[in-house]
Amino acid sequence: MIFIGICMGCGNKPKVTLLDPQEFQTAVKNDSDAVILDVRTPEEYADGHLTDAVNIDFLNRSVFNKALETLDTQQHYYIYCRSGRRSADAAKEMTAKGFKVTDMKGGYLAWEKDSLPIVSHPVD
């Protein structure tokens, strides 16, 4: 009985969708309400990021947690980081709080490798 109860609870956990950069780009284009979150540091973000991405630094826990309080759980969030590690952790945390999240496999490095469009900020 205990085993059955444990297994029944397994199906109720929200799942994070993981897409490669091409699939991620297509999903964002097809979702008119998409919100792109870049969970890298502000310095990494300034070096280049996806178009329309909002920067919320996952490593700065107070900033990240405060930002989550302002986000609408009804929105669909598409997140990425440098390589996929931070965004995977952020995605798990966000889904546990009721957010619908799609994570990009391989992160910004994979996006660049696929030569997909980025926004860069020239240094003065």
Summary of the structure (lengths in Angstrom):
residues: 124
radius of gyration: 15.6
end to end distance: 65.8
largest distance: 65.8
contacts: 347
relative contact order: 0.22
helix: 44%
strand: 18%
